[in-house]
Amino acid sequence: MKVSFIFILALITTAVFPNDIVTITGTISNATDKELYIMGDSFEKVINVNGDGSFSDSMEIKYNGSYSFYTRNNFTHIYLEKGTRLVITADDKNFGTSISFQGDNAVENMYWQQKKNIFHKGEEASKVLFSLGEADYLKSISELKNNVVHLFETTPFTNARFIEYEKRNINYLEQLHYIIYQKLHIFHTKEEGFRTSDSFPQPDPSIDLDNETDYYFSDEYKYLIYNILYKKILQSTEKKPAYTFALSLPEIKKIKSNAIRAFFIEYVTEELHYENPDAEVLYNELMLLTSDAAKKEELTSKINAIRSLKKGSVSSGFTYMNFKGGETSLEGLRGKYVYIDIWATWCEPCIQEFPSLKKIEEQYKKSNIVFVSISVDDKGSIEQWRKIIANKKLDGMHLFADNGWDSKFIKAYAVKSIPRFILIDPNGNIVSADAPRPSDPKLIEKFKELGI
């Protein structure tokens, strides 16, 4: 009887578990990397790419919906359902027009790719769209939506559930473009005083901010509810506060979906910052709001870092490989101010700061300050790191962190995004854990204030 029970249990286990498995195979020609990535909500999978560009892997997924498919150079959204198989073929040099699908939900995935080609034609097209005046913008959005609706109505879908979700998703796409227009118009045209007219369409007030199905299915829905909540916060206060999303906590507490609540908590967590005077209060609120053990650990780590990053605190140290040979430690730089630039070879905003950094290094080359750039690249990118430094003729001191993002110094400063700049005094104490960047005039003001 005991053997029979174990046998039946094994049958149940093997019968249920595969239903959560997705198998993805295919070929990426002209791939420049040996890995590609599938990413979703609290999900990441690395897939190895063979020498001929082929790949194959299976993975357990927690939800049906939208996932991101990344190569080193390109990405697109793909629709995955539990228990399905999908074949993806693409040329990494001509990704957007070459990608194709076979297997389960192939038609649905091809539809998403075609829709992307209608609405998202690259940065330059986006700039042109959002630079349009209000009337022309609304006309363009109407035309784009009509094109998507036509595509939707003429696509021979095979999945009834996808059809139901996508109908709502098209509406979210339109609503999102209403709510982001003013902000992106100002960004692209630099017309700081621009405001949409009173007759400009507003997001549908009946949109449910707590629809977990749509959250997993639609990135448009995610960004829409983010913008709706953000706008609601701004309308609730006369003056825009420095830490805006902390005001959203009462709204977040109303949300029943754990996934959506966690989504909003991520934005609030960004405001758990050492310069936020209410950091301790915010930390306590967030700890009560989340039940996720990993998130609680992250929040506790962050508040501990904040407590240690106050001005005047002793800085964490480092000893890293130097581009010019040997190793350099922070301790060895005592006696001078140290301005640290944390960057990576793949980070375009980091590289855009180099010209400004070079000018400041030249301006202060005889002053009591040393400029240190620390790369958080993985060890496989050392040659690329060396190449960029040499080709761009970068000055200053260039170091390579010993363990990328997980390096002790990087974690001590709670670095989650780059570029990040840090200023340390001659005694090894923190002046600013988040100093102005080289292109910001406030950096020179700070140097003058310190008498550098």
C-alpha positions in Angstrom: 0.0 0.0 0.0 2.9 2.4 0.8 4.5 1.7 -2.6 1.2 2.4 -4.4 0.8 5.7 -2.5 4.3 6.9 -3.5 3.7 5.8 -7.1 0.4 7.7 -7.3 2.1 10.8 -5.7 4.8 10.6 -8.4 2.3 10.4 -11.1 0.4 13.4 -9.8 3.7 15.4 -9.5 4.8 14.6 -13.1 1.3 15.2 -14.4 1.0 18.7 -12.9 4.5 20.1 -13.0 4.9 20.1 -16.8 1.8 22.3 -17.2 3.9 25.2 -15.8 6.7 24.5 -18.3 7.4 26.6 -21.4 9.9 25.3 -24.0 11.5 27.9 -26.2 13.8 27.0 -29.1 15.0 28.7 -32.3 17.9 30.4 -34.0 19.4 33.9 -33.7 21.7 34.4 -36.7 24.5 37.0 -36.5 24.3 36.8 -32.7 27.1 38.8 -31.0 26.7 37.1 -27.6 26.5 33.5 -26.4 23.5 34.2 -24.2 19.9 35.5 -24.5 17.4 36.4 -21.8 13.8 35.9 -21.0 12.6 38.4 -18.4 9.2 38.9 -16.8 7.7 40.0 -13.5 10.0 38.6 -10.8 11.4 36.3 -13.4 14.7 35.9 -15.3 16.0 33.1 -17.4 19.4 33.0 -19.2 19.5 30.7 -22.3 22.8 29.6 -23.9 23.2 30.2 -27.6 25.2 27.7 -29.6 27.9 28.5 -32.1 25.5 28.2 -35.0 23.0 30.6 -33.3 20.6 27.8 -32.2 19.1 27.6 -28.7 16.7 25.5 -26.7 15.6 25.6 -23.1 12.6 24.9 -20.9 11.5 26.9 -17.9 8.8 27.1 -15.3 6.7 30.2 -15.5 4.4 31.6 -12.8 1.9 33.4 -15.1 0.5 33.6 -18.6 1.3 36.9 -20.2 4.0 39.3 -21.5 7.7 38.5 -21.2 10.7 40.3 -22.7 13.0 38.4 -25.1 16.5 39.9 -25.1 19.6 39.5 -27.2 22.6 41.7 -26.4 21.5 44.1 -29.2 17.7 43.8 -29.4 14.6 43.0 -27.5 10.9 42.4 -28.1 7.9 41.3 -26.0 6.6 37.8 -26.4 3.4 36.1 -25.2 3.9 32.9 -23.2 1.4 30.5 -21.7 2.1 27.6 -19.3 2.5 24.3 -21.0 3.3 25.6 -24.5 6.2 25.5 -27.0 7.4 28.4 -29.0 10.0 28.6 -31.8 11.7 32.0 -32.4 13.8 32.8 -35.5 15.6 36.2 -36.0 18.6 37.9 -37.5 20.2 40.0 -34.8 21.4 42.5 -37.3 17.9 43.1 -38.7 15.8 42.0 -35.7 12.6 43.9 -36.0 11.8 42.9 -39.6 13.3 39.4 -39.5 11.8 37.9 -36.4 9.2 35.1 -36.9 7.4 32.5 -34.7 6.2 29.0 -34.9 4.5 26.7 -32.5 1.9 27.6 -29.8 0.7 31.3 -29.9 2.8 31.9 -33.0 0.1 34.1 -34.6 -0.4 36.0 -31.4 3.3 36.7 -31.1 3.6 37.8 -34.7 0.7 40.1 -34.1 2.5 41.8 -31.2 5.6 42.2 -33.3 3.6 43.8 -36.1 1.8 46.1 -33.6 5.2 47.1 -32.2 6.3 48.1 -35.8 3.2 50.3 -36.1 3.5 52.2 -32.8 7.2 52.0 -31.9 9.4 52.9 -34.9 12.5 54.0 -33.0 13.7 57.0 -31.0 13.6 59.4 -33.9 10.1 58.6 -34.9 9.1 58.9 -31.2 10.7 62.3 -31.1 8.8 63.4 -34.2 5.5 62.1 -32.8 5.7 63.8 -29.3 7.0 67.0 -30.8 3.8 67.5 -32.7 1.3 70.1 -31.6 -1.8 68.9 -29.8 -4.2 68.7 -32.8 -1.6 66.9 -35.0 -0.7 64.6 -32.2 -4.3 63.5 -31.6 -4.7 63.0 -35.3 -1.6 60.8 -35.4 -2.6 58.8 -32.4 -6.1 58.2 -34.0 -4.5 57.0 -37.2 -2.0 54.7 -35.4 -4.9 53.2 -33.3 -7.0 52.6 -36.4 -4.0 50.8 -38.0 -3.7 48.6 -34.9 -7.4 47.9 -34.8 -7.3 46.9 -38.5 -4.4 44.6 -37.7 -6.3 43.1 -34.8 -9.5 42.5 -36.8 -7.7 40.9 -39.7 -5.3 38.6 -37.7 -6.5 35.0 -37.6 -5.9 34.5 -33.9 -5.9 31.0 -32.4 -6.2 31.9 -28.7 -9.6 33.2 -27.5 -8.1 34.3 -24.2 -5.5 36.4 -26.0 -8.2 38.1 -28.0 -10.1 39.1 -24.9 -7.1 40.6 -23.2 -5.8 42.3 -26.3 -9.1 44.2 -26.8 -8.5 45.9 -23.5 -4.9 46.3 -24.3 -5.5 48.4 -27.4 -7.6 50.8 -25.2 -4.7 51.0 -22.7 -2.3 51.8 -25.5 -4.4 54.7 -26.6 -5.0 56.0 -23.0 -1.3 55.8 -22.2 -0.5 58.0 -25.1 -2.9 60.6 -23.8 -1.4 60.7 -20.4 2.3 60.8 -21.4 1.9 63.4 -24.2 2.5 66.6 -22.1 5.5 65.3 -20.3 7.2 63.9 -23.5 6.3 66.9 -25.6 8.2 69.1 -23.0 11.1 66.7 -23.0 11.5 66.7 -26.8 10.7 70.3 -27.6 12.1 71.9 -24.4 8.9 74.0 -24.1 8.9 74.0 -20.3 5.7 76.0 -20.1 3.7 73.8 -22.4 0.3 72.5 -21.1 -2.4 70.6 -22.9 -5.7 72.3 -23.4 -8.8 71.7 -21.3 -10.3 69.7 -24.1 -7.4 67.3 -24.4 -8.5 63.7 -23.7 -8.0 62.4 -20.2 -7.5 58.8 -19.1 -10.7 56.9 -18.5 -11.5 57.2 -14.8 -13.1 53.8 -14.7 -9.8 52.0 -15.5 -9.2 49.4 -12.8 -5.8 49.9 -11.1 -6.0 46.5 -9.5 -6.5 44.1 -12.5 -3.8 41.4 -12.1 -4.6 39.6 -15.4 -4.0 42.8 -17.4 -0.9 43.6 -15.3 0.7 40.4 -16.4 -0.5 40.6 -20.0 0.1 44.3 -20.8 3.1 46.5 -20.4 0.9 49.4 -21.6 -1.4 48.7 -18.6 1.6 48.8 -16.2 2.8 52.2 -17.4 -0.7 53.5 -17.6 -1.6 52.7 -14.0 1.8 54.1 -12.9 1.1 57.4 -14.7 -2.5 57.5 -13.4 -1.4 57.1 -9.8 1.4 59.6 -10.3 -1.0 62.2 -11.7 -3.4 61.6 -8.8 -0.6 62.3 -6.4 0.4 65.5 -8.0 -3.3 66.7 -8.1 -3.5 66.0 -4.4 -0.8 68.5 -3.4 -0.3 72.1 -4.3 3.5 71.8 -4.6 5.4 68.9 -6.1 7.2 67.3 -3.2 10.8 66.0 -3.4 9.6 62.5 -2.6 6.4 62.1 -4.6 5.6 58.4 -4.4 5.7 58.3 -0.7 2.3 60.1 -0.9 0.9 57.0 -2.8 1.1 54.7 0.2 -2.6 55.1 1.1 -3.6 54.2 -2.5 -1.2 51.3 -2.6 -2.7 49.9 0.6 -6.0 49.6 -1.2 -4.6 47.3 -3.9 -5.4 43.6 -3.4 -3.1 42.2 -6.1 0.3 41.3 -4.6 2.0 41.7 -8.0 0.6 45.2 -8.6 1.2 46.2 -5.0 4.9 45.0 -5.4 5.1 47.0 -8.7 4.2 50.2 -7.0 6.3 49.4 -3.9 9.3 49.4 -6.2 8.8 53.0 -7.1 8.3 54.0 -3.5 11.5 52.1 -2.6 13.5 54.4 -4.9 12.6 57.2 -2.5 14.1 55.3 0.4 17.2 57.5 -0.1 19.8 58.8 2.3 18.8 62.4 1.5 15.2 61.7 2.3 14.6 63.1 5.8 11.7 60.7 6.3 13.6 57.6 5.2 13.1 55.9 8.6 9.4 56.5 8.5 9.1 55.3 4.9 11.1 52.2 5.7 8.7 51.3 8.5 5.7 51.9 6.3 7.1 49.7 3.5 8.0 46.9 5.9 4.4 46.8 7.0 3.1 47.0 3.4 5.1 44.0 1.9 4.9 40.4 2.9 7.7 39.3 0.6 10.7 38.1 2.6 13.2 39.0 -0.1 11.8 42.5 -0.4 12.0 43.0 3.4 15.6 41.9 3.3 16.3 44.4 0.5 14.6 47.2 2.4 16.5 46.4 5.6 19.8 46.3 3.6 18.9 49.7 2.1 18.0 51.4 5.3 21.2 50.1 6.9 23.2 51.5 3.9 21.4 54.8 4.3 22.3 55.0 8.0 25.9 54.4 7.1 25.9 56.9 4.1 25.2 60.1 6.0 27.6 63.0 5.5 30.6 62.6 7.7 30.4 58.8 8.0 33.5 56.8 7.3 33.4 55.5 3.7 33.5 51.8 2.8 36.8 51.0 1.1 38.0 49.2 -2.0 41.1 47.6 -3.6 40.6 47.2 -7.3 42.6 46.5 -10.4 44.1 49.6 -12.1 44.0 50.1 -15.8 47.7 51.2 -15.7 48.7 48.1 -13.7 48.6 46.8 -10.2 45.9 47.6 -7.7 44.6 50.8 -6.1 42.9 51.2 -2.8 40.7 54.0 -1.4 43.0 53.9 1.7 45.9 54.7 -0.5 44.2 57.9 -1.7 44.0 59.4 1.8 45.0 63.1 1.9 43.0 64.1 -1.2 39.3 64.5 -2.0 38.2 61.5 -4.2 35.5 62.0 -6.8 34.2 58.6 -7.9 32.4 57.8 -11.2 30.7 54.4 -11.2 30.0 53.2 -14.8 30.0 50.3 -17.2 30.9 49.9 -20.9 27.3 49.2 -21.9 25.9 52.3 -20.2 25.3 55.1 -22.7 24.4 57.8 -20.2 27.7 57.0 -18.4 29.7 57.4 -21.6 27.9 60.7 -22.3 29.4 62.1 -19.1 33.0 61.5 -20.3 33.5 64.8 -22.1 32.3 66.8 -19.1 34.4 64.6 -16.8 37.6 65.2 -18.9 37.1 69.0 -18.8 36.7 68.9 -15.0 39.8 66.6 -14.6 41.8 69.1 -16.6 40.5 72.1 -14.7 41.4 70.5 -11.3 44.5 68.6 -12.2 46.6 70.7 -9.9 44.1 70.6 -7.0 43.8 68.4 -4.0 41.4 66.0 -5.7 41.7 62.7 -7.6 39.2 61.5 -10.1 38.5 57.7 -10.0 36.3 55.8 -12.5 35.1 52.4 -11.3 33.7 49.9 -13.8 31.0 47.5 -12.7 31.2 45.4 -15.9 31.4 41.6 -15.6 34.9 40.1 -15.9 34.2 39.0 -19.5 34.1 42.7 -20.5 37.6 43.6 -19.3 39.0 43.9 -22.8 36.1 46.1 -23.9 36.7 48.3 -20.8 40.4 48.6 -21.8 39.5 49.4 -25.3 37.0 52.2 -24.4 39.5 53.9 -22.0 42.2 53.8 -24.7 40.1 54.8 -27.7 38.5 57.7 -25.8 41.8 58.8 -24.3 40.2 59.0 -20.9 42.2 60.7 -18.1 41.9 60.1 -14.4 42.3 56.8 -12.6 40.4 53.8 -14.0 39.6 50.8 -11.8 37.7 47.6 -12.4 35.5 46.4 -9.5 36.3 42.9 -8.4 32.8 41.5 -8.5 30.7 43.8 -10.6 27.4 44.9 -9.0 28.1 42.6 -6.1 31.4 44.2 -5.2 31.5 45.2 -1.5 32.0 48.9 -2.2 29.2 49.1 -4.8 26.8 47.3 -2.4 27.8 49.5 0.5 26.7 52.5 -1.4 23.4 50.8 -2.5 24.2 51.4 -6.1 21.2 50.3 -8.2 21.6 52.4 -11.3 24.5 54.1 -13.1 26.1 56.5 -13.7 26.5 57.2 -10.0 29.0 59.7 -8.5 30.4 59.8 -5.0 32.6 62.4 -3.2 34.9 61.5 -0.3 37.0 63.9 1.8 40.8 63.6 2.5 40.1 61.7 5.7 38.1 59.0 4.0 34.7 60.4 5.2 31.6 60.8 3.0 30.9 64.2 1.6 28.2 63.1 -0.7 27.0 59.5 -1.4 25.2 60.8 -4.5 27.2 63.7 -5.8 26.3 65.9 -8.8 27.4 64.5 -12.2 30.2 66.2 -14.2 27.7 67.8 -16.6 25.8 69.4 -13.7 27.1 73.0 -12.7 26.3 72.1 -9.1 29.5 69.9 -9.0 31.7 72.9 -9.5 29.7 74.8 -6.9 30.3 71.9 -4.5 34.1 72.0 -5.2 34.2 75.7 -4.5 32.2 75.3 -1.3 34.8 72.8 -0.1 37.7 75.0 -1.2 39.1 72.5 -3.7 
